Amino acid sequence: MLGVAIAVAVIGFILKLIAAQSAGLFLVPLAAVACVCHVVVHAKAAGASNAPGRLAAISNICLAGALLLQMEFTPGYNNSAEDTLSSVTWRLGLASEEGCILLPGWLVIVIDLLLYIPVIVTWRRLRRTY
């Protein structure tokens, strides 16, 4: 249970580092804090007498989704944004064209922050187990 949480946090953070663009650099520290909190909560929950395996799996999926779906916003490039997964595939040469989601900058930031709500909910529920 804890090993999977560590793997999700490390891999997700590495992908976030690869995808980071100029205007989305504030997401890197946010992702780092989220990954550290994720591992700490899962470490404490793993030590509980009745460790919640399904809830831990849901929490891992939520964190992976939040990290992969966050959008990198580039104001100088047609005001477009792209999610982490699209950005990573483009930067590694695995995509034929760079993704572009036309959204205003403030909306991208709101979406990026809202993606963490399910993660925080699962952390709160995991904290009730220890």
N, CA, C and O atoms as a GROMACS GRO file, in nm:
protein
  520
    1MET      N    1   0.082  -0.119   0.000
    1MET     CA    2   0.000   0.000   0.000
    1MET      C    3   0.087   0.126   0.000
    1MET      O    4   0.063   0.218  -0.078
    2LEU      N    5   0.186   0.129   0.086
    2LEU     CA    6   0.273   0.247   0.094
    2LEU      C    7   0.363   0.256  -0.028
    2LEU      O    8   0.391   0.366  -0.077
    3GLY      N    9   0.410   0.142  -0.078
    3GLY     CA   10   0.497   0.142  -0.195
    3GLY      C   11   0.429   0.202  -0.318
    3GLY      O   12   0.491   0.275  -0.394
    4VAL      N   13   0.303   0.169  -0.336
    4VAL     CA   14   0.227   0.224  -0.450
    4VAL      C   15   0.210   0.375  -0.433
    4VAL      O   16   0.221   0.450  -0.530
    5ALA      N   17   0.184   0.420  -0.312
    5ALA     CA   18   0.168   0.564  -0.287
    5ALA      C   19   0.297   0.638  -0.317
    5ALA      O   20   0.294   0.747  -0.374
    6ILE      N   21   0.410   0.580  -0.279
    6ILE     CA   22   0.539   0.644  -0.307
    6ILE      C   23   0.564   0.647  -0.458
    6ILE      O   24   0.609   0.748  -0.511
    7ALA      N   25   0.534   0.536  -0.526
    7ALA     CA   26   0.554   0.530  -0.671
    7ALA      C   27   0.468   0.633  -0.743
    7ALA      O   28   0.515   0.700  -0.835
    8VAL      N   29   0.342   0.644  -0.704
    8VAL     CA   30   0.251   0.742  -0.766
    8VAL      C   31   0.304   0.884  -0.743
    8VAL      O   32   0.304   0.965  -0.836
    9ALA      N   33   0.350   0.913  -0.622
    9ALA     CA   34   0.400   1.047  -0.590
    9ALA      C   35   0.527   1.078  -0.668
    9ALA      O   36   0.540   1.187  -0.724
   10VAL      N   37   0.620   0.985  -0.674
   10VAL     CA   38   0.748   1.012  -0.741
   10VAL      C   39   0.728   1.023  -0.892
   10VAL      O   40   0.777   1.118  -0.954
   11ILE      N   41   0.658   0.928  -0.951
   11ILE     CA   42   0.636   0.931  -1.097
   11ILE      C   43   0.554   1.053  -1.136
   11ILE      O   44   0.586   1.119  -1.235
   12GLY      N   45   0.450   1.084  -1.061
   12GLY     CA   46   0.368   1.201  -1.090
   12GLY      C   47   0.448   1.330  -1.082
   12GLY      O   48   0.431   1.418  -1.165
   13PHE      N   49   0.535   1.341  -0.981
   13PHE     CA   50   0.615   1.462  -0.967
   13PHE      C   51   0.717   1.474  -1.080
   13PHE      O   52   0.740   1.584  -1.131
   14ILE      N   53   0.778   1.364  -1.119
   14ILE     CA   54   0.874   1.367  -1.231
   14ILE      C   55   0.804   1.411  -1.359
   14ILE      O   56   0.857   1.493  -1.434
   15LEU      N   57   0.685   1.357  -1.385
   15LEU     CA   58   0.610   1.399  -1.504
   15LEU      C   59   0.574   1.547  -1.497
   15LEU      O   60   0.576   1.617  -1.598
   16LYS      N   61   0.541   1.595  -1.378
   16LYS     CA   62   0.509   1.737  -1.361
   16LYS      C   63   0.632   1.823  -1.390
   16LYS      O   64   0.620   1.929  -1.452
   17LEU      N   65   0.749   1.778  -1.347
   17LEU     CA   66   0.872   1.852  -1.376
   17LEU      C   67   0.900   1.857  -1.526
   17LEU      O   68   0.941   1.961  -1.578
   18ILE      N   69   0.877   1.747  -1.594
   18ILE     CA   70   0.900   1.743  -1.739
   18ILE      C   71   0.805   1.837  -1.811
   18ILE      O   72   0.844   1.904  -1.906
   19ALA      N   73   0.681   1.842  -1.766
   19ALA     CA   74   0.577   1.919  -1.834
   19ALA      C   75   0.578   2.067  -1.801
   19ALA      O   76   0.517   2.146  -1.873
   20ALA      N   77   0.646   2.107  -1.695
   20ALA     CA   78   0.638   2.246  -1.647
   20ALA      C   79   0.679   2.346  -1.753
   20ALA      O   80   0.785   2.334  -1.816
   21GLN      N   81   0.594   2.444  -1.772
   21GLN     CA   82   0.622   2.554  -1.864
   21GLN      C   83   0.628   2.683  -1.784
   21GLN      O   84   0.603   2.684  -1.664
   22SER      N   85   0.661   2.790  -1.850
   22SER     CA   86   0.688   2.917  -1.782
   22SER      C   87   0.577   2.961  -1.687
   22SER      O   88   0.604   2.987  -1.570
   23ALA      N   89   0.456   2.969  -1.734
   23ALA     CA   90   0.348   3.019  -1.650
   23ALA      C   91   0.297   2.914  -1.552
   23ALA      O   92   0.228   2.947  -1.455
   24GLY      N   93   0.330   2.788  -1.575
   24GLY     CA   94   0.284   2.682  -1.487
   24GLY      C   95   0.386   2.639  -1.384
   24GLY      O   96   0.369   2.536  -1.320
   25LEU      N   97   0.494   2.717  -1.367
   25LEU     CA   98   0.598   2.677  -1.273
   25LEU      C   99   0.550   2.677  -1.128
   25LEU      O  100   0.609   2.609  -1.044
   26PHE      N  101   0.445   2.753  -1.098
   26PHE     CA  102   0.393   2.751  -0.961
   26PHE      C  103   0.331   2.615  -0.927
   26PHE      O  104   0.313   2.582  -0.810
   27LEU      N  105   0.300   2.536  -1.030
   27LEU     CA  106   0.241   2.405  -1.006
   27LEU      C  107   0.343   2.304  -0.956
   27LEU      O  108   0.305   2.206  -0.892
   28VAL      N  109   0.470   2.325  -0.984
   28VAL     CA  110   0.573   2.230  -0.941
   28VAL      C  111   0.583   2.225  -0.787
   28VAL      O  112   0.580   2.115  -0.731
   29PRO      N  113   0.595   2.339  -0.717
   29PRO     CA  114   0.595   2.331  -0.571
   29PRO      C  115   0.463   2.277  -0.515
   29PRO      O  116   0.462   2.205  -0.415
   30LEU      N  117   0.352   2.313  -0.578
   30LEU     CA  118   0.222   2.261  -0.535
   30LEU      C  119   0.219   2.109  -0.548
   30LEU      O  120   0.171   2.040  -0.458
   31ALA      N  121   0.270   2.058  -0.659
   31ALA     CA  122   0.276   1.914  -0.678
   31ALA      C  123   0.371   1.848  -0.578
   31ALA      O  124   0.343   1.739  -0.528
   32ALA      N  125   0.482   1.914  -0.547
   32ALA     CA  126   0.577   1.860  -0.450
   32ALA      C  127   0.512   1.847  -0.312
   32ALA      O  128   0.525   1.744  -0.245
   33VAL      N  129   0.442   1.952  -0.270
   33VAL     CA  130   0.374   1.949  -0.139
   33VAL      C  131   0.267   1.841  -0.138
   33VAL      O  132   0.254   1.767  -0.041
   34ALA      N  133   0.191   1.830  -0.246
   34ALA     CA  134   0.087   1.728  -0.254
   34ALA      C  135   0.146   1.588  -0.248
   34ALA      O  136   0.090   1.500  -0.183
   35CYS      N  137   0.257   1.566  -0.315
   35CYS     CA  138   0.320   1.434  -0.316
   35CYS      C  139   0.375   1.398  -0.177
   35CYS      O  140   0.361   1.284  -0.133
   36VAL      N  141   0.437   1.494  -0.110
   36VAL     CA  142   0.488   1.468   0.025
   36VAL      C  143   0.372   1.439   0.121
   36VAL      O  144   0.378   1.344   0.198
   37CYS      N  145   0.267   1.520   0.115
   37CYS     CA  146   0.150   1.496   0.200
   37CYS      C  147   0.089   1.359   0.171
   37CYS      O  148   0.047   1.288   0.263
   38HIS      N  149   0.084   1.324   0.045
   38HIS     CA  150   0.027   1.194   0.005
   38HIS      C  151   0.104   1.079   0.069
   38HIS      O  152   0.044   0.988   0.125
   39VAL      N  153   0.235   1.085   0.062
   39VAL     CA  154   0.317   0.977   0.119
   39VAL      C  155   0.304   0.974   0.270
   39VAL      O  156   0.296   0.866   0.329
   40VAL      N  157   0.301   1.090   0.335
   40VAL     CA  158   0.289   1.095   0.481
   40VAL      C  159   0.155   1.036   0.527
   40VAL      O  160   0.150   0.955   0.619
   41VAL      N  161   0.047   1.078   0.462
   41VAL     CA  162  -0.086   1.027   0.499
   41VAL      C  163  -0.094   0.876   0.477
   41VAL      O  164  -0.147   0.803   0.560
   42HIS      N  165  -0.041   0.830   0.365
   42HIS     CA  166  -0.045   0.687   0.336
   42HIS      C  167   0.045   0.608   0.431
   42HIS      O  168   0.011   0.495   0.467
   43ALA      N  169   0.157   0.663   0.472
   43ALA     CA  170   0.245   0.595   0.566
   43ALA      C  171   0.176   0.577   0.701
   43ALA      O  172   0.184   0.471   0.763
   44LYS      N  173   0.109   0.681   0.745
   44LYS     CA  174   0.037   0.671   0.873
   44LYS      C  175  -0.082   0.577   0.862
   44LYS      O  176  -0.109   0.500   0.954
   45ALA      N  177  -0.154   0.581   0.752
   45ALA     CA  178  -0.270   0.493   0.734
   45ALA      C  179  -0.227   0.348   0.720
   45ALA      O  180  -0.301   0.258   0.761
   46ALA      N  181  -0.111   0.324   0.662
   46ALA     CA  182  -0.062   0.186   0.647
   46ALA      C  183  -0.031   0.123   0.782
   46ALA      O  184  -0.038   0.001   0.797
   47GLY      N  185   0.003   0.206   0.879
   47GLY     CA  186   0.032   0.156   1.012
   47GLY      C  187  -0.091   0.132   1.098
   47GLY      O  188  -0.080   0.082   1.210
   48ALA      N  189  -0.207   0.166   1.048
   48ALA     CA  190  -0.331   0.147   1.124
   48ALA      C  191  -0.365  -0.001   1.132
   48ALA      O  192  -0.326  -0.080   1.045
   49SER      N  193  -0.437  -0.038   1.235
   49SER     CA  194  -0.473  -0.179   1.254
   49SER      C  195  -0.567  -0.229   1.144
   49SER      O  196  -0.559  -0.345   1.104
   50ASN      N  197  -0.653  -0.143   1.096
   50ASN     CA  198  -0.747  -0.179   0.989
   50ASN      C  199  -0.719  -0.090   0.868
   50ASN      O  200  -0.795   0.001   0.838
   51ALA      N  201  -0.608  -0.118   0.800
   51ALA     CA  202  -0.565  -0.034   0.688
   51ALA      C  203  -0.666  -0.042   0.573
   51ALA      O  204  -0.700  -0.151   0.527
   52PRO      N  205  -0.715   0.073   0.527
   52PRO     CA  206  -0.817   0.078   0.421
   52PRO      C  207  -0.754   0.068   0.281
   52PRO      O  208  -0.712   0.168   0.224
   53GLY      N  209  -0.747  -0.051   0.227
   53GLY     CA  210  -0.684  -0.074   0.098
   53GLY      C  211  -0.754  -0.007  -0.019
   53GLY      O  212  -0.690   0.054  -0.104
   54ARG      N  213  -0.887  -0.020  -0.023
   54ARG     CA  214  -0.961   0.041  -0.135
   54ARG      C  215  -0.953   0.194  -0.133
   54ARG      O  216  -0.938   0.257  -0.237
   55LEU      N  217  -0.965   0.251  -0.015
   55LEU     CA  218  -0.956   0.397  -0.003
   55LEU      C  219  -0.816   0.446  -0.043
   55LEU      O  220  -0.802   0.551  -0.105
   56ALA      N  221  -0.714   0.370  -0.006
   56ALA     CA  222  -0.578   0.406  -0.045
   56ALA      C  223  -0.562   0.398  -0.196
   56ALA      O  224  -0.496   0.484  -0.256
   57ALA      N  225  -0.621   0.299  -0.259
   57ALA     CA  226  -0.614   0.288  -0.405
   57ALA      C  227  -0.687   0.404  -0.472
   57ALA      O  228  -0.638   0.459  -0.570
   58ILE      N  229  -0.803   0.441  -0.420
   58ILE     CA  230  -0.877   0.555  -0.474
   58ILE      C  231  -0.796   0.683  -0.458
   58ILE      O  232  -0.793   0.767  -0.548
   59SER      N  233  -0.730   0.699  -0.345
   59SER     CA  234  -0.646   0.816  -0.321
   59SER      C  235  -0.531   0.821  -0.421
   59SER      O  236  -0.498   0.928  -0.472
   60ASN      N  237  -0.470   0.707  -0.449
   60ASN     CA  238  -0.362   0.702  -0.548
   60ASN      C  239  -0.411   0.741  -0.686
   60ASN      O  240  -0.344   0.816  -0.757
   61ILE      N  241  -0.527   0.691  -0.723
   61ILE     CA  242  -0.584   0.724  -0.854
   61ILE      C  243  -0.617   0.874  -0.863
   61ILE      O  244  -0.593   0.937  -0.965
   62CYS      N  245  -0.671   0.928  -0.754
   62CYS     CA  246  -0.705   1.072  -0.753
   62CYS      C  247  -0.581   1.159  -0.766
   62CYS      O  248  -0.582   1.258  -0.839
   63LEU      N  249  -0.472   1.123  -0.695
   63LEU     CA  250  -0.351   1.203  -0.705
   63LEU      C  251  -0.290   1.191  -0.844
   63LEU      O  252  -0.248   1.291  -0.902
   64ALA      N  253  -0.285   1.070  -0.898
   64ALA     CA  254  -0.231   1.052  -1.033
   64ALA      C  255  -0.313   1.132  -1.134
   64ALA      O  256  -0.257   1.196  -1.223
   65GLY      N  257  -0.445   1.128  -1.120
   65GLY     CA  258  -0.531   1.204  -1.210
   65GLY      C  259  -0.510   1.354  -1.197
   65GLY      O  260  -0.504   1.425  -1.297
   66ALA      N  261  -0.497   1.402  -1.074
   66ALA     CA  262  -0.476   1.546  -1.052
   66ALA      C  263  -0.344   1.591  -1.115
   66ALA      O  264  -0.338   1.696  -1.178
   67LEU      N  265  -0.240   1.511  -1.097
   67LEU     CA  266  -0.110   1.549  -1.153
   67LEU      C  267  -0.109   1.541  -1.305
   67LEU      O  268  -0.046   1.625  -1.370
   68LEU      N  269  -0.176   1.443  -1.362
   68LEU     CA  270  -0.175   1.426  -1.507
   68LEU      C  271  -0.270   1.521  -1.580
   68LEU      O  272  -0.248   1.554  -1.696
   69LEU      N  273  -0.376   1.563  -1.513
   69LEU     CA  274  -0.475   1.649  -1.578
   69LEU      C  275  -0.453   1.798  -1.556
   69LEU      O  276  -0.522   1.881  -1.616
   70GLN      N  277  -0.359   1.834  -1.469
   70GLN     CA  278  -0.330   1.975  -1.450
   70GLN      C  279  -0.286   2.036  -1.581
   70GLN      O  280  -0.220   1.970  -1.662
   71MET      N  281  -0.321   2.160  -1.601
   71MET     CA  282  -0.290   2.225  -1.728
   71MET      C  283  -0.173   2.321  -1.713
   71MET      O  284  -0.163   2.396  -1.616
   72GLU      N  285  -0.088   2.316  -1.811
   72GLU     CA  286   0.024   2.409  -1.821
   72GLU      C  287  -0.022   2.522  -1.912
   72GLU      O  288  -0.060   2.498  -2.027
   73PHE      N  289  -0.017   2.643  -1.862
   73PHE     CA  290  -0.066   2.757  -1.938
   73PHE      C  291   0.051   2.837  -1.991
   73PHE      O  292   0.144   2.871  -1.917
   74THR      N  293   0.048   2.868  -2.119
   74THR     CA  294   0.153   2.946  -2.182
   74THR      C  295   0.091   3.071  -2.245
   74THR      O  296   0.036   3.062  -2.355
   75PRO      N  297   0.098   3.186  -2.178
   75PRO     CA  298   0.033   3.305  -2.230
   75PRO      C  299   0.092   3.355  -2.362
   75PRO      O  300   0.019   3.414  -2.442
   76GLY      N  301   0.219   3.335  -2.386
   76GLY     CA  302   0.281   3.385  -2.507
   76GLY      C  303   0.255   3.300  -2.629
   76GLY      O  304   0.290   3.339  -2.741
   77TYR      N  305   0.194   3.186  -2.611
   77TYR     CA  306   0.173   3.092  -2.722
   77TYR      C  307   0.023   3.076  -2.746
   77TYR      O  308  -0.034   2.973  -2.711
   78ASN      N  309  -0.040   3.175  -2.805
   78ASN     CA  310  -0.182   3.174  -2.839
   78ASN      C  311  -0.273   3.154  -2.718
   78ASN      O  312  -0.385   3.105  -2.733
   79ASN      N  313  -0.227   3.190  -2.599
   79ASN     CA  314  -0.306   3.172  -2.477
   79ASN      C  315  -0.363   3.030  -2.466
   79ASN      O  316  -0.480   3.012  -2.434
   80SER      N  317  -0.281   2.933  -2.494
   80SER     CA  318  -0.330   2.796  -2.488
   80SER      C  319  -0.273   2.723  -2.366
   80SER      O  320  -0.172   2.763  -2.309
   81ALA      N  321  -0.341   2.618  -2.329
   81ALA     CA  322  -0.298   2.534  -2.218
   81ALA      C  323  -0.296   2.391  -2.267
   81ALA      O  324  -0.362   2.356  -2.366
   82GLU      N  325  -0.222   2.308  -2.197
   82GLU     CA  326  -0.223   2.166  -2.226
   82GLU      C  327  -0.204   2.090  -2.097
   82GLU      O  328  -0.136   2.136  -2.005
   83ASP      N  329  -0.264   1.973  -2.089
   83ASP     CA  330  -0.252   1.894  -1.967
   83ASP      C  331  -0.112   1.834  -1.958
   83ASP      O  332  -0.038   1.830  -2.056
   84THR      N  333  -0.078   1.787  -1.839
   84THR     CA  334   0.056   1.734  -1.813
   84THR      C  335   0.089   1.619  -1.906
   84THR      O  336   0.198   1.613  -1.961
   85LEU      N  337  -0.004   1.528  -1.923
   85LEU     CA  338   0.022   1.411  -2.006
   85LEU      C  339   0.050   1.450  -2.150
   85LEU      O  340   0.143   1.396  -2.211
   86SER      N  341  -0.027   1.542  -2.207
   86SER     CA  342  -0.003   1.588  -2.343
   86SER      C  343   0.131   1.659  -2.355
   86SER      O  344   0.203   1.642  -2.453
   87SER      N  345   0.164   1.739  -2.254
   87SER     CA  346   0.290   1.811  -2.255
   87SER      C  347   0.409   1.716  -2.250
   87SER      O  348   0.508   1.736  -2.320
   88VAL      N  349   0.400   1.613  -2.166
   88VAL     CA  350   0.509   1.516  -2.154
   88VAL      C  351   0.527   1.440  -2.284
   88VAL      O  352   0.640   1.422  -2.330
   89THR      N  353   0.418   1.394  -2.344
   89THR     CA  354   0.431   1.319  -2.469
   89THR      C  355   0.489   1.406  -2.579
   89THR      O  356   0.564   1.357  -2.663
   90TRP      N  357   0.454   1.536  -2.581
   90TRP     CA  358   0.510   1.627  -2.681
   90TRP      C  359   0.659   1.648  -2.657
   90TRP      O  360   0.738   1.642  -2.751
   91ARG      N  361   0.697   1.674  -2.532
   91ARG     CA  362   0.838   1.700  -2.502
   91ARG      C  363   0.927   1.578  -2.523
   91ARG      O  364   1.045   1.592  -2.554
   92LEU      N  365   0.872   1.459  -2.508
   92LEU     CA  366   0.950   1.336  -2.530
   92LEU      C  367   0.946   1.290  -2.675
   92LEU      O  368   1.004   1.188  -2.709
   93GLY      N  369   0.876   1.365  -2.760
   93GLY     CA  370   0.870   1.330  -2.902
   93GLY      C  371   0.775   1.217  -2.934
   93GLY      O  372   0.789   1.153  -3.038
   94LEU      N  373   0.680   1.190  -2.847
   94LEU     CA  374   0.585   1.081  -2.867
   94LEU      C  375   0.453   1.128  -2.928
   94LEU      O  376   0.366   1.046  -2.956
   95ALA      N  377   0.437   1.258  -2.947
   95ALA     CA  378   0.314   1.312  -3.004
   95ALA      C  379   0.348   1.385  -3.135
   95ALA      O  380   0.455   1.445  -3.148
   96SER      N  381   0.257   1.377  -3.229
   96SER     CA  382   0.283   1.440  -3.359
   96SER      C  383   0.259   1.590  -3.357
   96SER      O  384   0.315   1.662  -3.440
   97GLU      N  385   0.178   1.637  -3.263
   97GLU     CA  386   0.156   1.781  -3.253
   97GLU      C  387   0.134   1.818  -3.106
   97GLU      O  388   0.090   1.736  -3.025
   98GLU      N  389   0.165   1.943  -3.076
   98GLU     CA  390   0.150   1.990  -2.939
   98GLU      C  391   0.003   2.019  -2.910
   98GLU      O  392  -0.067   2.079  -2.992
   99GLY      N  393  -0.044   1.975  -2.794
   99GLY     CA  394  -0.183   1.996  -2.756
   99GLY      C  395  -0.211   2.141  -2.726
   99GLY      O  396  -0.122   2.216  -2.686
  100CYS      N  397  -0.337   2.182  -2.744
  100CYS     CA  398  -0.374   2.319  -2.715
  100CYS      C  399  -0.521   2.322  -2.673
  100CYS      O  400  -0.610   2.283  -2.749
  101ILE      N  401  -0.544   2.370  -2.552
  101ILE     CA  402  -0.679   2.388  -2.501
  101ILE      C  403  -0.696   2.537  -2.481
  101ILE      O  404  -0.626   2.597  -2.399
  102LEU      N  405  -0.787   2.597  -2.552
  102LEU     CA  406  -0.805   2.742  -2.543
  102LEU      C  407  -0.896   2.777  -2.426
  102LEU      O  408  -1.018   2.767  -2.433
  103LEU      N  409  -0.833   2.818  -2.318
  103LEU     CA  410  -0.903   2.862  -2.198
  103LEU      C  411  -0.834   2.986  -2.145
  103LEU      O  412  -0.712   3.001  -2.162
  104PRO      N  413  -0.908   3.075  -2.082
  104PRO     CA  414  -0.842   3.191  -2.020
  104PRO      C  415  -0.755   3.146  -1.902
  104PRO      O  416  -0.784   3.045  -1.839
  105GLY      N  417  -0.650   3.221  -1.875
  105GLY     CA  418  -0.554   3.184  -1.772
  105GLY      C  419  -0.613   3.162  -1.634
  105GLY      O  420  -0.576   3.068  -1.565
  106TRP      N  421  -0.707   3.249  -1.592
  106TRP     CA  422  -0.764   3.235  -1.459
  106TRP      C  423  -0.843   3.105  -1.447
  106TRP      O  424  -0.844   3.043  -1.340
  107LEU      N  425  -0.908   3.063  -1.555
  107LEU     CA  426  -0.986   2.940  -1.551
  107LEU      C  427  -0.895   2.818  -1.541
  107LEU      O  428  -0.928   2.720  -1.474
  108VAL      N  429  -0.782   2.824  -1.606
  108VAL     CA  430  -0.685   2.714  -1.599
  108VAL      C  431  -0.636   2.698  -1.455
  108VAL      O  432  -0.623   2.586  -1.406
  109ILE      N  433  -0.608   2.809  -1.388
  109ILE     CA  434  -0.560   2.802  -1.250
  109ILE      C  435  -0.668   2.746  -1.159
  109ILE      O  436  -0.639   2.664  -1.071
  110VAL      N  437  -0.791   2.788  -1.178
  110VAL     CA  438  -0.902   2.736  -1.097
  110VAL      C  439  -0.918   2.584  -1.118
  110VAL      O  440  -0.933   2.509  -1.022
  111ILE      N  441  -0.913   2.540  -1.241
  111ILE     CA  442  -0.924   2.398  -1.271
  111ILE      C  443  -0.809   2.321  -1.207
  111ILE      O  444  -0.831   2.214  -1.149
  112ASP      N  445  -0.687   2.374  -1.217
  112ASP     CA  446  -0.571   2.309  -1.157
  112ASP      C  447  -0.589   2.288  -1.007
  112ASP      O  448  -0.553   2.183  -0.955
  113LEU      N  449  -0.642   2.387  -0.940
  113LEU     CA  450  -0.662   2.376  -0.795
  113LEU      C  451  -0.779   2.285  -0.761
  113LEU      O  452  -0.773   2.212  -0.662
  114LEU      N  453  -0.885   2.289  -0.841
  114LEU     CA  454  -1.002   2.204  -0.814
  114LEU      C  455  -0.971   2.056  -0.831
  114LEU      O  456  -1.038   1.972  -0.771
  115LEU      N  457  -0.871   2.023  -0.912
  115LEU     CA  458  -0.836   1.883  -0.932
  115LEU      C  459  -0.787   1.816  -0.802
  115LEU      O  460  -0.791   1.693  -0.790
  116TYR      N  461  -0.741   1.896  -0.708
  116TYR     CA  462  -0.691   1.840  -0.582
  116TYR      C  463  -0.801   1.814  -0.478
  116TYR      O  464  -0.774   1.753  -0.375
  117ILE      N  465  -0.923   1.859  -0.504
  117ILE     CA  466  -1.030   1.838  -0.405
  117ILE      C  467  -1.056   1.690  -0.378
  117ILE      O  468  -1.063   1.653  -0.260
  118PRO      N  469  -1.070   1.603  -0.479
  118PRO     CA  470  -1.089   1.460  -0.447
  118PRO      C  471  -0.971   1.400  -0.372
  118PRO      O  472  -0.989   1.310  -0.289
  119VAL      N  473  -0.851   1.447  -0.399
  119VAL     CA  474  -0.732   1.397  -0.330
  119VAL      C  475  -0.741   1.434  -0.182
  119VAL      O  476  -0.716   1.350  -0.095
  120ILE      N  477  -0.775   1.557  -0.155
  120ILE     CA  478  -0.784   1.604  -0.015
  120ILE      C  479  -0.895   1.530   0.058
  120ILE      O  480  -0.881   1.499   0.177
  121VAL      N  481  -1.005   1.502  -0.009
  121VAL     CA  482  -1.114   1.427   0.054
  121VAL      C  483  -1.067   1.287   0.093
  121VAL      O  484  -1.097   1.240   0.203
  122THR      N  485  -0.994   1.221   0.005
  122THR     CA  486  -0.944   1.086   0.039
  122THR      C  487  -0.841   1.092   0.151
  122THR      O  488  -0.836   1.002   0.234
  123TRP      N  489  -0.760   1.196   0.154
  123TRP     CA  490  -0.663   1.209   0.263
  123TRP      C  491  -0.734   1.225   0.397
  123TRP      O  492  -0.695   1.165   0.497
  124ARG      N  493  -0.839   1.306   0.398
  124ARG     CA  494  -0.914   1.326   0.523
  124ARG      C  495  -0.977   1.195   0.570
  124ARG      O  496  -0.978   1.166   0.690
  125ARG      N  497  -1.028   1.118   0.476
  125ARG     CA  498  -1.087   0.989   0.514
  125ARG      C  499  -0.981   0.890   0.560
  125ARG      O  500  -1.005   0.811   0.651
  126LEU      N  501  -0.864   0.895   0.497
  126LEU     CA  502  -0.755   0.807   0.541
  126LEU      C  503  -0.704   0.846   0.680
  126LEU      O  504  -0.666   0.761   0.759
  127ARG      N  505  -0.706   0.976   0.709
  127ARG     CA  506  -0.661   1.021   0.841
  127ARG      C  507  -0.752   0.974   0.953
  127ARG      O  508  -0.709   0.962   1.067
  128ARG      N  509  -0.876   0.947   0.920
  128ARG     CA  510  -0.970   0.896   1.023
  128ARG      C  511  -0.937   0.753   1.065
  128ARG      O  512  -0.985   0.706   1.168
  129THR      N  513  -0.854   0.684   0.987
  129THR     CA  514  -0.823   0.544   1.018
  129THR      C  515  -0.710   0.530   1.120
  129THR      O  516  -0.692   0.423   1.178
  130TYR      N  517  -0.634   0.636   1.141
  130TYR     CA  518  -0.525   0.624   1.239
  130TYR      C  519  -0.540   0.721   1.352
  130TYR      O  520  -0.457   0.724   1.442
   0.00000   0.00000   0.00000
